[in-house]
C-alpha cells in the first residue's frame, strides 16, 4: 500500500512498507491529499527504448 504522507517543496513523500519515497508533485493526481492511498503504474516505453539504443549506439541490457 502506498500512502501520500506529506508534501515538501516540489515533492510528494510516499510511504510504502515504512520507507519514504520522494516523487515529483507533478506525478500526483490533482486533489490528492495527505493520508490518501495512491496507486502507481510503471510501464516500459518500447519506442523510447529503441530510440535510446539507436542514439547511443549501446546495447541496453536486460534487468
SVG drawing of the C-alpha trace seen along z (x, -y; Angstrom):
<svg xmlns="http://www.w3.org/2000/svg" viewBox="-9 -24 36 33">
<polyline fill="none" stroke="black" stroke-width="0.4" points="0.0,0.0 1.3,-3.5 0.2,-6.3 0.7,-10.0 2.5,-11.0 3.1,-14.7 4.3,-17.4 7.7,-19.0 8.6,-21.6 8.2,-20.2 7.9,-16.6 5.2,-14.3 6.5,-11.9 5.0,-8.5 5.3,-5.8 5.5,-2.2 6.5,0.5 7.8,-2.1 10.1,-3.6 9.6,-7.1 10.0,-7.8 10.2,-11.3 8.0,-11.7 7.7,-14.9 4.4,-16.6 3.6,-16.7 3.2,-12.9 0.5,-13.0 -3.2,-13.5 -4.7,-16.9 -6.8,-16.8 -4.7,-14.1 -4.3,-14.9 -2.1,-13.7 -3.3,-10.3 -4.7,-9.2 -3.8,-5.8 -2.5,-6.0 -1.6,-3.6 1.4,-3.9 1.7,-2.0 5.1,-1.6 5.3,-0.7 8.0,-0.2 8.2,-2.7 9.4,-0.4 9.6,-3.2 11.7,-5.5 13.9,-2.5 14.6,-1.8 15.4,-5.4 17.8,-5.4 19.6,-2.4 19.9,-4.0 21.1,-7.3 23.7,-6.0 24.9,-3.1 24.9,-1.0 23.0,2.2 20.6,1.8 21.0,4.9 18.1,6.9 17.3,6.3"/>
</svg>
